[in-house]
Amino acid sequence: MAEKVIAANLPTAEPAAFEYELFEGDPDHLRTVVATTNHSTPWIDPTTMKLRHRIGRGLFGDVWLATHHQSNGDYEEHHEVAVKMLHTAKEDHVRAMLDKFEDLFTKCQGIEGVCWLHGVSVLNGKICIIMKFYEGSVGDKMAHLKAGKLSLPEVLRYGVDLAQGVMELHSKGILVLNLKPCNFLLDEKDRAVLGDIGIPSLLLGIPLPSSDLTRRLGTPNYMAPEQWEPDETGPISFETDSWGFGCSIVEMLTGLQPWFGMSVDEIYNSVVRRQEKPTIPIGLPPPVENILLGCFEYDFRSRPLMTDILQAFKSAQNADDSEAGWREIGSRVGKTGSLGYTKWFLSKDQLQVGDAVRSRKPSKSCKLENMDVPEGVIVGLDTDRDGFVLVRVHGIHDPLRIHVSKLERVTHGLAAGDWVRLKEEDKKHSSVGILHSIDRDGSITVGFIGMETLWKGSSSDLQMAESYCVGQFVRLKANVLTPRFKWPRKREGTWATGRISWISPNGCLIVKFPGLLTFGDESSSFMADPAELEMVTFDTCPGIVKKYQHLEDFHWSVRPLVIAVGLFTAMKLGAFVGKKIGRSTAKKQHEKENHSERQQQVDVGAASNPAWLPPPVANMLFREGVSAGAQ
Ligand SMILES: Nc1ncnc2c1ncn2[C@@H]1O[C@H](COP(=O)(O)OP(=O)(O)OP(=O)(O)O)[C@@H](O)[C@H]1O
């Protein structure tokens, strides 16, 4: 049977190549790696391995069927094993990966629901992960079915197996990052186990050989938005696996791989830039449908954890009519609470009596004002109404009855979601980030630009930082000469001011520049490090000129519009002034004519008067003349 599956899995088998692969390597090189690596338990002597057939070729390397030969004088055994041979890496990277593998190996011991790991070896400078050989995968099973998809009860059963396996790995701090039906292996009892565990995690932080692979830490069709550039718009976290899990379930239910037929760049544009989600079949049991909707939340903090997924699948499995309602394919919109948080987001922190709390601000707002509870303490749980707690607020006699979704826990002055700054800067990453969690003992996790995973530390390492939200205007601080990310300049050469359009969970700001006119492919969105920015508001702009310049940041058309209005006004004014001048010239002309007429009359009247007569006298004469003329 094993041979049958192997044959079916042989897309590009190279039967003769393995001997070459195994023995061509420089034994001294191997000995160096072996000798300098701490390989107490997982290390397998490469000379005991014999590669037989290549089963498949994946993004991270090839999988081979091999024989592992073991003997200790008394006995001699040959085991059929699967060998994942990773791509060639530099010697110091090999060492780093072997150390990481050892940690993974130790943590995986005794975990059910994940592929059995025998150990690790190095052949030809390539790391080989040696695992139990399984008869096939969920992907293989689907490929052999006529419709290419599984029944709902089967999906739920495998889903429960897998969620349990992933949950166990998560409990040991291991991220899978490559969940997909081909990596769900099937054991003798038709239970799904996770294959290929943790390989992207082994590669985290290690430069990949091909530039094409550098931004991929998984299989593109199953990758979560934050997985593409985890140090820039990440970090990756446990909920990153929830996205991959959701993609796999959708594929198992429909037989269609998410983003099928699209190139890597097209998938990147759909998932990361346009924030699109895989299509979810409609008519699924409500717990499964809700969980899938949650799995495809763009911000991973809003997604369910594996324990939520397991619970949902179990409850759908127990429901009698699980398959009755599943009909056709369509898309749905996720449900969020009144403040814009999903129930998965809110369920990550369970409030307890004695917790200090404050009102939760709406998810897309910076404003803390008008809070019902600026500061309070939970003094009891309302047993009559589910989800309500009693909060004692300073200055109010009776405790307030408030729903937990409207409150957030404050520990050592910090609450999840706060903007924080590291007291001691670390050059490797930004000093400003977003707090993801704070335990009651003060241990924290923070998302920082420059880190692929969450930073762990203590609340005493942090201080509050200025918070940013979508819609605010920002520009680079004057002392920033070389920003972390590219930042556009105005025509005059000064840094442009932009508007925040999105905030990644690590605090990376996606900034648009409505004040700059862009052409063709020119991108209008830029990433920015909050540590390098300052806010721009009308109040902070000194003087009328700066205020007007800020007005220009709102839209590129403000300047031409102002120029047009200016020109129009100038023309109108010109015309008006022209008319006025014309009128006054005509008037003056008229007056001049009148005057010369009068003058003539005066001259006539004054003809007998000498020219040296003083003006009052002359005027008197003039008046007399006018009156004489008028008479
Ligand atoms: N332990 C194993 N036993 C039997 N078959 C395995 C085992 N591990 C992997 N396979 C099979 O080998 C084939 C190739 O696996 P591989 O994981 O290399 O491919 P991939 O999942 O497409 O790529 P990658 O994981 O590198 O992104 C798959 O069909 C997989 O089911």
The ligand as an SDF file (V2000), in Angstrom:
LIG
                    3D

 31 33  0  0  0  0  0  0  0  0999 V2000
    5.7030   12.1640    6.5770 N   0  0  0  0  0  0  0  0  0  0  0  0
    5.1670   12.0110    5.3580 C   0  0  0  0  0  0  0  0  0  0  0  0
    4.7060   10.8310    4.9610 N   0  0  0  0  0  0  0  0  0  0  0  0
    4.1790   10.6610    3.7420 C   0  0  0  0  0  0  0  0  0  0  0  0
    4.0280   11.6330    2.8530 N   0  0  0  0  0  0  0  0  0  0  0  0
    4.4770   12.8630    3.1860 C   0  0  0  0  0  0  0  0  0  0  0  0
    5.0640   13.1180    4.4500 C   0  0  0  0  0  0  0  0  0  0  0  0
    5.3850   14.4350    4.5110 N   0  0  0  0  0  0  0  0  0  0  0  0
    5.0160   14.9620    3.3330 C   0  0  0  0  0  0  0  0  0  0  0  0
    4.4660   14.0360    2.5460 N   0  0  0  0  0  0  0  0  0  0  0  0
    3.9290   14.2340    1.2230 C   0  0  0  0  0  0  0  0  0  0  0  0
    4.9590   14.6830    0.3780 O   0  0  0  0  0  0  0  0  0  0  0  0
    4.4450   15.5450   -0.6170 C   0  0  0  0  0  0  0  0  0  0  0  0
    5.3040   16.7560   -0.6830 C   0  0  0  0  0  0  0  0  0  0  0  0
    5.3150   17.3520    0.5770 O   0  0  0  0  0  0  0  0  0  0  0  0
    5.8650   18.7770    0.8110 P   0  0  0  0  0  0  0  0  0  0  0  0
    5.4760   19.1300    2.2020 O   0  0  0  0  0  0  0  0  0  0  0  0
    7.2560   18.8800    0.4050 O   0  0  0  0  0  0  0  0  0  0  0  0
    5.0590   19.5520   -0.2660 O   0  0  0  0  0  0  0  0  0  0  0  0
    4.2610   20.8080   -0.1390 P   0  0  0  0  0  0  0  0  0  0  0  0
    3.4060   20.6880    1.0840 O   0  0  0  0  0  0  0  0  0  0  0  0
    3.5900   21.0530   -1.4250 O   0  0  0  0  0  0  0  0  0  0  0  0
    5.3710   21.9050    0.0440 O   0  0  0  0  0  0  0  0  0  0  0  0
    5.8490   22.7320    1.2740 P   0  0  0  0  0  0  0  0  0  0  0  0
    5.3790   22.0470    2.5180 O   0  0  0  0  0  0  0  0  0  0  0  0
    7.3190   22.7520    1.1280 O   0  0  0  0  0  0  0  0  0  0  0  0
    5.2080   24.0420    1.0740 O   0  0  0  0  0  0  0  0  0  0  0  0
    3.0210   15.8670   -0.2380 C   0  0  0  0  0  0  0  0  0  0  0  0
    2.1440   15.1610   -1.0790 O   0  0  0  0  0  0  0  0  0  0  0  0
    2.8970   15.3510    1.1720 C   0  0  0  0  0  0  0  0  0  0  0  0
    1.6030   14.8510    1.4280 O   0  0  0  0  0  0  0  0  0  0  0  0
  1  2  1  0
  2  3  1  0
  2  7  2  0
  3  4  2  0
  4  5  1  0
  5  6  2  0
  6  7  1  0
  6 10  1  0
  7  8  1  0
  8  9  2  0
  9 10  1  0
 10 11  1  0
 11 12  1  0
 11 30  1  0
 12 13  1  0
 13 14  1  0
 13 28  1  0
 14 15  1  0
 15 16  1  0
 16 17  2  0
 16 18  1  0
 16 19  1  0
 19 20  1  0
 20 21  2  0
 20 22  1  0
 20 23  1  0
 23 24  1  0
 24 25  2  0
 24 26  1  0
 24 27  1  0
 28 29  1  0
 28 30  1  0
 30 31  1  0
M  END
$$$$
